[in-house]
């Protein structure tokens, strides 16, 4: 990195955070909140032109559940708690948070709020903005919070919404009151194999818009990702090899599925036993209408768990001169094909223009469904062997793909956030008045720019122009 932190601070209590913020203001020190370090948008990269001392505020010691209100089904939790620790402690008490992002091993509650995160079980439990009842933000102007959080209120503009997507620009998130849920009585995995990706999308749309029954998690992977997942399977025993051969015989020889076209859905159903039983009937009967064939519970579980492993694959492939990354977008149902085709076209054209060796890789999956559209999650990779300025080439290609997605009707992000990597696209999706409002809010909360991490709008010049498409 061109710029590193000068000191790391480890607060253990909220009052220590307040003192840090006050001292930083008095001594002209920059503070950067740090959670689990899993951000993929460059939000934790420090501004290279910052001349002041930079203190990284590591929230890892503020990781306690302060109280659990079983009567009203909510818990107050410090923002530095890691997702896996939060879930383990809640499950021991008979509850769950329901938030299960790919990064749950390391990411923190404060980071989820600051990036406006989404988890794999949002169908049942909701995105982070639906899970948080209230949160506390410590700023140079004082604490931002509602004193007596209630289930819902109509009291004007609600300050807590300023925290979602704030990305460290306004202050430090210290704690939050979360909705909690009973530990699921039943949990069941499943999978469906479809002859084509289009059939799988039609199934998801019917399930969401017309059936009103959506499992906690249901994810449709395209053929590339389906085959990639198969390649990552562990060595099977004699029985496993027999079952696998039998499945292939049925799919390829009897049902005539095409190996280079078929795709798969991984499913997780949880709740009461009656709930799971009803979901199973509806999901698999609906899947059958669209040519879907059950792939078994073990494949469903393996596909679900594979998501957590993908985060580590990028670094593994680097040693083979392969650069890769994931990026996501939300699109209306009727723009899914257009966005996917635009992303593929941009990747192949850019790789050809830069003289990239071999054939680039692009897989995608529908990870979340909404009444009006879906989240598409892409995984991209290409060989950087013999490339000069490979980092520059990589970022140039990634930006061209994102521009193609925007031009085709996709969003800038579904849950990764903006950070520094995507901030240049903001003038295309926000009006000048919207950008000015956020800047004015920043000045009001942080007049000395103590939180000068320069993410999102706060990293743009006042008269930012859209990037060239």
C-alpha positions as a printed NumPy array, in Angstrom:
array([[  0.   ,   0.   ,   0.   ],
       [  1.118,   3.528,  -0.742],
       [ -0.179,   4.749,   2.613],
       [ -0.44 ,   2.786,   5.851],
       [ -1.888,   3.658,   9.237],
       [  0.469,   5.354,  11.696],
       [ -1.144,   3.814,  14.772],
       [ -3.833,   1.244,  15.577],
       [ -6.28 ,   1.898,  18.418],
       [ -8.281,  -0.822,  20.185],
       [-11.256,   0.599,  22.081],
       [-13.01 ,  -1.714,  24.517],
       [-15.908,   0.518,  25.587],
       [-18.12 ,   3.111,  23.94 ],
       [-16.796,   5.896,  26.184],
       [-13.274,   5.193,  24.912],
       [-14.527,   5.704,  21.35 ],
       [-15.967,   9.082,  22.33 ],
       [-12.642,  10.091,  23.878],
       [-10.754,   8.968,  20.761],
       [-12.998,  11.061,  18.541],
       [-12.584,  14.104,  20.779],
       [ -8.794,  13.722,  20.928],
       [ -8.57 ,  13.204,  17.175],
       [-10.431,  16.469,  16.648],
       [ -8.214,  18.322,  19.116],
       [ -4.966,  17.038,  17.597],
       [ -5.98 ,  16.922,  13.92 ],
       [ -5.727,  13.132,  13.599],
       [ -7.629,  11.072,  11.017],
       [ -9.675,   8.103,  12.265],
       [-10.574,   5.109,  10.093],
       [-13.006,   2.515,  11.537],
       [-11.91 ,  -1.09 ,  10.946],
       [-14.062,  -4.193,  11.338],
       [-13.143,  -7.549,   9.826],
       [-11.147,  -6.372,   6.818],
       [-13.338,  -8.222,   4.292],
       [-14.31 ,  -5.194,   2.213],
       [-13.881,  -5.641,  -1.556],
       [-14.55 ,  -2.072,  -2.741],
       [-11.301,  -0.439,  -1.622],
       [-13.047,   1.272,   1.293],
       [-10.17 ,   0.51 ,   3.668],
       [ -7.469,   1.857,   1.353],
       [ -6.055,   4.996,   2.98 ],
       [ -5.928,   8.223,   0.928],
       [ -2.357,   8.537,  -0.336],
       [ -2.341,  12.333,  -0.19 ],
       [ -3.381,  12.509,   3.494],
       [ -0.606,  14.32 ,   5.415],
       [ -2.102,  14.012,   8.886],
       [ -1.515,  11.114,  11.255],
       [ -3.949,   8.265,  10.485],
       [ -5.243,   6.064,  13.287],
       [ -6.982,   2.808,  12.408],
       [ -9.68 ,   2.124,  14.999],
       [ -9.88 ,  -1.67 ,  15.281],
       [-13.263,  -2.526,  16.788],
       [-12.372,  -6.172,  17.494],
       [-12.419,  -5.762,  21.288],
       [-15.944,  -4.319,  21.283],
       [-17.488,  -7.689,  20.513],
       [-19.988,  -8.443,  23.255],
       [-23.716,  -9.044,  23.346],
       [-24.753,  -6.414,  25.907],
       [-28.26 ,  -7.737,  26.529],
       [-30.941,  -9.989,  25.109],
       [-34.617,  -9.058,  25.441],
       [-36.446, -12.352,  25.022],
       [-39.877, -10.796,  25.5  ],
       [-39.479,  -8.375,  22.599],
       [-37.073, -10.552,  20.557],
       [-34.174,  -8.149,  20.267],
       [-30.543,  -7.94 ,  21.365],
       [-28.094,  -5.086,  21.862],
       [-24.713,  -5.991,  20.381],
       [-21.389,  -4.163,  20.14 ],
       [-20.391,  -3.369,  16.573],
       [-17.043,  -5.163,  16.563],
       [-18.486,  -8.639,  16.972],
       [-17.74 , -11.022,  14.12 ],
       [-20.667, -12.686,  12.428],
       [-19.641, -16.216,  13.318],
       [-19.199, -15.281,  16.997],
       [-22.536, -13.476,  17.079],
       [-24.342, -16.459,  15.613],
       [-22.621, -18.948,  17.904],
       [-23.556, -16.974,  21.019],
       [-27.146, -16.434,  19.913],
       [-27.62 , -20.091,  18.977],
       [-26.392, -21.095,  22.438],
       [-29.239, -18.987,  23.855],
       [-31.78 , -20.463,  21.454],
       [-31.83 , -17.625,  18.873],
       [-30.392, -16.597,  15.523],
       [-29.646, -13.264,  13.877],
       [-30.557, -14.682,  10.469],
       [-27.718, -12.735,   8.827],
       [-25.383, -15.069,   6.949],
       [-23.15 , -13.246,   4.431],
       [-20.344, -15.023,   2.576],
       [-17.882, -13.201,   4.848],
       [-19.585, -14.24 ,   8.114],
       [-16.356, -15.811,   9.399],
       [-14.63 , -12.419,   9.665],
       [-17.009,  -9.537,   8.899],
       [-18.525,  -7.537,  11.745],
       [-21.875,  -6.071,  12.692],
       [-20.553,  -2.528,  12.247],
       [-19.218,  -3.402,   8.815],
       [-22.56 ,  -4.89 ,   7.791],
       [-24.308,  -1.634,   8.653],
       [-21.63 ,   0.602,   7.106],
       [-21.782,  -1.261,   3.783],
       [-25.556,  -1.926,   3.78 ],
       [-24.952,  -5.663,   3.651],
       [-27.098,  -8.601,   2.639],
       [-26.929, -12.21 ,   3.815],
       [-27.682, -15.496,   2.098],
       [-30.837, -16.002,   4.198],
       [-32.393, -12.626,   3.534],
       [-35.499, -14.222,   2.015],
       [-36.571, -15.256,   5.501],
       [-34.864, -12.729,   7.769],
       [-34.275,  -9.634,   5.647],
       [-31.296,  -7.485,   4.661],
       [-29.299,  -5.67 ,   7.335],
       [-31.517,  -2.562,   7.191],
       [-34.495,  -4.766,   8.075],
       [-32.67 ,  -6.47 ,  10.952],
       [-31.417,  -3.364,  12.751],
       [-33.917,  -1.71 ,  15.091],
       [-31.524,   1.088,  16.104],
       [-27.792,   1.803,  15.993],
       [-25.372,   4.247,  17.601],
       [-22.921,   6.348,  15.597],
       [-20.261,   8.353,  17.47 ],
       [-19.351,  11.494,  15.486],
       [-17.357,  14.666,  16.205],
       [-20.734,  16.406,  16.772],
       [-21.906,  13.79 ,  19.297],
       [-23.815,  10.516,  19.257],
       [-26.387,   9.883,  16.527],
       [-29.141,   7.557,  17.761],
       [-32.771,   7.337,  18.842],
       [-33.024,   7.196,  22.628],
       [-35.937,   4.781,  22.894],
       [-36.113,   2.448,  19.877],
       [-39.532,   1.056,  19.042],
       [-40.678,  -1.395,  16.318],
       [-41.558,   1.461,  13.952],
       [-42.213,   5.164,  14.223],
       [-43.136,   8.19 ,  12.15 ],
       [-41.001,  10.927,  13.675],
       [-39.585,  12.648,  10.643],
       [-36.262,  11.785,   9.038],
       [-34.758,   8.872,  10.972],
       [-31.021,   9.246,  11.698],
       [-30.315,   5.499,  11.643],
       [-30.751,   5.446,   7.88 ],
       [-27.675,   7.673,   7.58 ],
       [-25.573,   4.759,   8.833],
       [-26.405,   2.316,   6.038],
       [-23.72 ,   2.672,   3.385],
       [-21.866,   5.334,   5.391],
       [-18.594,   3.414,   4.84 ],
       [-16.696,   5.122,   7.668],
       [-17.225,   8.667,   6.414],
       [-19.301,  10.052,   9.294],
       [-18.109,   8.369,  12.484],
       [-17.762,   5.068,  14.304],
       [-20.684,   2.654,  14.724],
       [-20.401,   1.302,  18.273],
       [-23.5  ,  -0.839,  18.843],
       [-26.855,  -1.814,  17.432],
       [-30.147,  -3.242,  18.604],
       [-31.018,  -6.205,  16.38 ],
       [-34.146,  -8.213,  15.783],
       [-33.523, -11.828,  16.741],
       [-35.411, -15.   ,  15.815],
       [-35.998, -18.378,  17.453],
       [-33.386, -20.955,  16.576],
       [-34.89 , -22.906,  13.628],
       [-36.732, -26.019,  14.684],
       [-35.968, -27.649,  11.339],
       [-33.337, -27.061,   8.655],
       [-33.198, -28.868,   5.333],
       [-31.   , -28.519,   2.255],
       [-32.04 , -29.363,  -1.274],
       [-31.028, -28.865,  -4.878],
       [-32.594, -28.744,  -8.318],
       [-30.946, -29.217, -11.716],
       [-32.5  , -27.379, -14.688],
       [-31.848, -27.981, -18.395],
       [-31.029, -24.283, -18.962],
       [-30.367, -21.136, -16.959],
       [-33.458, -19.511, -18.502],
       [-35.667, -22.297, -17.115],
       [-34.123, -21.775, -13.702],
       [-34.827, -18.021, -13.816],
       [-38.453, -18.662, -14.811],
       [-38.756, -21.021, -11.833],
       [-37.378, -18.395,  -9.42 ],
       [-39.693, -15.718, -10.8  ],
       [-42.774, -17.909, -10.409],
       [-41.729, -18.904,  -6.91 ],
       [-41.245, -15.271,  -5.871],
       [-44.089, -13.489,  -7.644],
       [-46.883, -16.06 ,  -7.688],
       [-46.315, -18.811,  -5.132],
       [-45.433, -16.592,  -2.172],
       [-43.166, -19.349,  -0.821],
       [-39.444, -18.636,  -0.868],
       [-36.9  , -20.646,   1.163],
       [-34.421, -18.922,   3.473],
       [-31.87 , -19.223,   0.67 ],
       [-32.248, -20.238,  -2.962],
       [-29.423, -19.582,  -5.418],
       [-29.287, -20.369,  -9.126],
       [-25.814, -20.922, -10.609],
       [-25.097, -20.869, -14.321],
       [-23.455, -23.731, -16.208],
       [-19.868, -22.483, -15.717],
       [-20.281, -22.155, -11.973],
       [-22.143, -25.463, -11.799],
       [-19.239, -27.246, -13.497],
       [-16.706, -25.329, -11.399],
       [-18.468, -26.543,  -8.255],
       [-18.395, -30.103,  -9.554],
       [-14.651, -29.796, -10.171],
       [-14.103, -28.761,  -6.552],
       [-15.79 , -31.871,  -5.157],
       [-13.754, -33.933,  -2.749],
       [-12.798, -37.52 ,  -3.487],
       [-15.884, -39.704,  -3.126],
       [-16.025, -43.232,  -1.742],
       [-17.335, -46.254,  -3.679],
       [-20.974, -45.495,  -2.821],
       [-20.573, -41.83 ,  -3.681],
       [-18.995, -42.652,  -7.045],
       [-21.836, -45.059,  -7.819],
       [-24.512, -42.469,  -6.958],
       [-22.709, -39.819,  -9.028],
       [-22.551, -42.115, -12.077],
       [-26.215, -42.957, -11.678],
       [-27.186, -39.286, -11.492],
       [-25.199, -38.525, -14.633],
       [-26.817, -41.425, -16.449],
       [-30.314, -40.175, -15.629],
       [-29.552, -36.527, -16.47 ],
       [-27.508, -36.978, -19.627],
       [-28.772, -40.188, -21.208],
       [-32.401, -40.471, -20.119],
       [-33.49 , -36.829, -19.633],
       [-31.127, -35.559, -22.354],
       [-29.784, -32.609, -20.349],
       [-26.867, -30.969, -22.17 ],
       [-23.66 , -30.878, -20.09 ],
       [-22.734, -27.376, -21.326],
       [-26.186, -25.864, -20.718],
       [-27.649, -27.275, -17.525],
       [-27.54 , -25.321, -14.276],
       [-28.398, -25.878, -10.636],
       [-30.258, -24.359,  -7.684],
       [-29.038, -24.783,  -4.124],
       [-31.777, -24.512,  -1.52 ],
       [-31.866, -24.003,   2.244],
       [-35.214, -24.219,   4.03 ],
       [-35.496, -23.468,   7.739],
       [-38.138, -22.648,  10.315],
       [-40.735, -24.846,  11.975],
       [-41.087, -28.434,  10.78 ],
       [-44.462, -27.554,   9.211],
       [-42.933, -24.541,   7.447],
       [-40.094, -26.583,   5.971],
       [-42.462, -29.347,   4.885],
       [-44.726, -26.862,   3.099],
       [-41.771, -25.154,   1.409],
       [-40.39 , -28.484,   0.227],
       [-43.686, -29.399,  -1.459],
       [-44.118, -26.034,  -3.159],
       [-40.483, -25.59 ,  -4.23 ],
       [-40.032, -29.03 ,  -5.762],
       [-43.461, -29.194,  -7.393],
       [-42.86 , -25.758,  -8.93 ],
       [-39.38 , -26.789, -10.033],
       [-40.811, -29.831, -11.784],
       [-43.07 , -27.57 , -13.871],
       [-39.931, -25.956, -15.321],
       [-38.069, -29.188, -15.995],
       [-36.166, -29.217, -12.719],
       [-34.867, -32.488, -11.279],
       [-33.943, -32.941,  -7.621],
       [-30.188, -33.145,  -7.128],
       [-30.364, -34.256,  -3.507],
       [-29.824, -32.681,  -0.098],
       [-26.07 , -33.361,   0.052],
       [-25.46 , -31.452,  -3.19 ],
       [-27.601, -28.614,  -1.867],
       [-25.58 , -28.381,   1.34 ],
       [-22.266, -28.617,  -0.488],
       [-23.328, -25.901,  -2.913],
       [-24.377, -23.635,  -0.058],
       [-21.115, -24.164,   1.833],
       [-19.03 , -23.715,  -1.319],
       [-19.96 , -20.034,  -1.244],
       [-17.826, -19.514,   1.858],
       [-14.817, -21.136,   0.175],
       [-14.979, -18.965,  -2.951],
       [-13.646, -15.986,  -0.967],
       [-10.302, -17.778,  -0.645],
       [ -9.99 , -18.907,  -4.265],
       [ -8.784, -15.531,  -5.578],
       [ -5.533, -15.661,  -3.608],
       [ -5.002, -19.325,  -4.506],
       [ -5.22 , -18.546,  -8.225],
       [ -2.889, -15.541,  -7.989],
       [  0.11 , -17.889,  -7.803],
       [ -0.856, -19.127, -11.281],
       [ -0.969, -15.564, -12.675],
       [ -4.77 , -15.582, -12.742],
       [ -6.505, -12.399, -11.617],
       [-10.089, -12.654, -10.488],
       [-12.768, -11.001,  -8.425],
       [-16.45 , -11.054,  -7.671],
       [-18.898,  -8.23 ,  -8.331],
       [-22.652,  -7.964,  -8.005],
       [-25.612,  -5.988,  -9.26 ],
       [-29.388,  -5.871,  -8.994],
       [-31.526,  -5.953, -12.126],
       [-35.235,  -6.065, -12.984],
       [-36.485,  -9.471, -14.082],
       [-36.766,  -8.381, -17.714],
       [-33.142,  -7.147, -17.865],
       [-31.385, -10.265, -16.545],
       [-30.353, -11.624, -19.95 ],
       [-29.304,  -8.201, -21.264],
       [-27.068,  -7.502, -18.256],
       [-25.405, -10.922, -18.398],
       [-24.761, -10.649, -22.136],
       [-23.364,  -7.127, -21.726],
       [-20.963,  -8.255, -18.981],
       [-19.757, -11.207, -21.072],
       [-19.295,  -9.055, -24.176],
       [-17.34 ,  -6.406, -22.272],
       [-15.034,  -8.971, -20.663],
       [-14.174, -10.739, -23.904],
       [-13.682,  -7.487, -25.845],
       [-11.467,  -5.982, -23.166],
       [ -9.349,  -9.105, -22.791],
       [ -8.825,  -9.202, -26.551],
       [ -7.916,  -5.506, -26.617],
       [ -5.3  ,  -5.973, -23.884],
       [ -3.799,  -9.115, -25.374],
       [ -4.866, -11.391, -22.539],
       [ -3.745, -14.983, -23.11 ],
       [ -6.289, -17.795, -23.202],
       [-10.004, -17.579, -22.63 ],
       [-11.388, -15.409, -19.805],
       [-13.771, -16.902, -17.249],
       [-17.132, -15.446, -16.245],
       [-19.664, -17.292, -14.147],
       [-22.74 , -15.897, -12.453],
       [-25.492, -16.832, -10.073],
       [-28.79 , -15.348,  -8.962],
       [-28.322, -15.065,  -5.209],
       [-31.338, -13.03 ,  -4.099],
       [-34.801, -12.547,  -5.511],
       [-37.216,  -9.664,  -5.003],
       [-40.695,  -8.997,  -6.281],
       [-39.265,  -6.645,  -8.896],
       [-35.922,  -8.259,  -9.731],
       [-32.838, -10.163,  -8.629],
       [-29.259,  -9.847,  -7.449],
       [-26.739, -11.317,  -9.893],
       [-23.34 , -12.234,  -8.487],
       [-20.507, -12.522, -11.029],
       [-17.145, -14.255, -10.69 ],
       [-14.584, -13.087, -13.229],
       [-11.038, -14.253, -13.973],
       [ -8.379, -14.076, -16.666],
       [ -4.707, -14.863, -17.16 ],
       [ -2.296, -12.033, -16.397],
       [  0.74 , -13.913, -17.659],
       [  2.993, -11.658, -19.767],
       [  0.814,  -8.63 , -19.037],
       [  2.541,  -5.373, -18.18 ],
       [  0.842,  -3.143, -15.595],
       [ -1.431,  -6.054, -14.713],
       [ -3.171,  -4.226, -11.837],
       [ -3.978,  -1.295, -14.107],
       [ -5.254,  -3.631, -16.826],
       [ -7.353,  -5.556, -14.313],
       [ -9.057,  -2.456, -12.903],
       [ -9.631,  -1.097, -16.395],
       [-11.377,  -4.309, -17.454],
       [-13.445,  -4.453, -14.263],
       [-14.578,  -0.845, -14.749],
       [-15.597,  -1.487, -18.364],
       [-17.687,  -4.463, -17.273],
       [-19.382,  -2.402, -14.584],
       [-20.14 ,   0.357, -17.08 ],
       [-21.681,  -2.216, -19.408],
       [-23.853,  -3.463, -16.531],
       [-25.026,   0.084, -15.755],
       [-25.738,   0.786, -19.425],
       [-27.864,  -2.367, -19.61 ],
       [-30.057,  -1.544, -16.63 ],
       [-28.15 ,  -3.016, -13.677],
       [-27.32 ,  -1.258, -10.41 ],
       [-23.902,  -0.157,  -9.191],
       [-24.007,  -2.546,  -6.231],
       [-26.386,  -4.777,  -4.296],
       [-24.381,  -5.329,  -1.102],
       [-20.636,  -4.793,  -1.616],
       [-20.94 ,  -1.024,  -1.415],
       [-19.102,   1.754,  -3.245],
       [-15.866,   2.488,  -1.382],
       [-13.224,   3.933,  -3.663],
       [-13.337,   1.477,  -6.557],
       [-16.858,   2.433,  -7.679],
       [-17.133,   6.036,  -6.511],
       [-16.449,   7.44 ,  -9.995],
       [-19.739,   5.976, -11.238],
       [-21.893,   7.815,  -8.683],
       [-22.633,  10.897, -10.847],
       [-24.38 ,   8.515, -13.26 ],
       [-26.81 ,   7.279, -10.601],
       [-27.206,  10.29 ,  -8.268],
       [-28.365,  13.777,  -9.184],
       [-26.08 ,  16.735,  -8.372],
       [-28.486,  17.755,  -5.605],
       [-28.28 ,  14.273,  -4.053],
       [-24.483,  14.335,  -4.092],
       [-24.447,  17.843,  -2.593],
       [-26.836,  16.801,   0.178],
       [-24.526,  13.969,   1.279],
       [-21.5  ,  16.286,   1.21 ],
       [-23.372,  18.83 ,   3.327],
       [-24.28 ,  16.088,   5.79 ],
       [-20.612,  15.106,   6.003],
       [-19.612,  18.701,   6.755],
       [-22.306,  19.016,   9.408],
       [-21.33 ,  15.838,  11.26 ],
       [-17.575,  16.037,  10.732],
       [-16.547,  19.674,  10.112],
       [-12.799,  19.009,  10.568],
       [-12.918,  15.903,   8.33 ],
       [-11.649,  13.673,  11.119],
       [-13.081,  10.668,   9.271],
       [-11.205,  11.388,   6.055],
       [-11.307,   7.886,   4.595],
       [-12.791,   9.421,   1.404],
       [-15.253,   6.718,   0.486],
       [-18.301,   6.987,  -1.723],
       [-19.47 ,  10.56 ,  -2.374],
       [-16.947,  11.884,   0.147],
       [-14.116,  10.752,  -2.117],
       [-15.375,  12.64 ,  -5.17 ],
       [-14.319,  16.142,  -6.172],
       [-17.101,  18.688,  -5.885],
       [-17.741,  18.775,  -9.635],
       [-17.189,  15.117, -10.49 ],
       [-17.782,  14.066, -14.059],
       [-19.034,  10.591, -15.046],
       [-16.298,   8.151, -16.174],
       [-15.971,   7.539, -19.884],
       [-18.054,   4.586, -21.033]])
